[in-house]
Amino acid sequence: MANEYSNIERIIKELKEVLARESKKPEDCTDLTSSLRDLIEFEIIPVLENELDCDPTPEHLYDHSGGEPPVTTAEIWMQAHRETHLLHS
């Protein structure tokens, strides 16, 4: 199953494709009204792209905890070493 963010990115791409097709048509042959084209191009797409650009890094966590501290390779190795000794004890 695709990530929902991927679906939103696909929708944005499709909206841009619709606008591109509409811009190639003569003005009296377009399917969309100029107000709908403007709404899609200048409001909907920018707002969606802005939301997708939201950075979910620790400073944006709701609990302001800063997230989990990074785990070093040495810490990973030590934990695996301890678990191996526990299994063989």
Phi, psi and omega in degrees: 000136182284148174296141182296331175297323177297322178295318178296318178299320178296318180296317178300315179300316179295320177298319178296323178294321177300313180298320179296317178296317180297322182291339180276346182277150171299149186303325181277002180244007182284152179270328183265146174287159179296326179291324178290318177300315179296319178300313180295312186287319189256349180237303186294305182300311180300321180294316179297315179297322178297319179293323179290334180280357180301129183267111182278039179282168186308328182291350178257007179292143183294334184264002178055031181277346183084000179079181178283145178291152179296149179256128181276163177300322180297319179295320178297315181297316181298317179296316179297321179297316178298315181297321179296318179293325178293322179293326183267003180271000000 
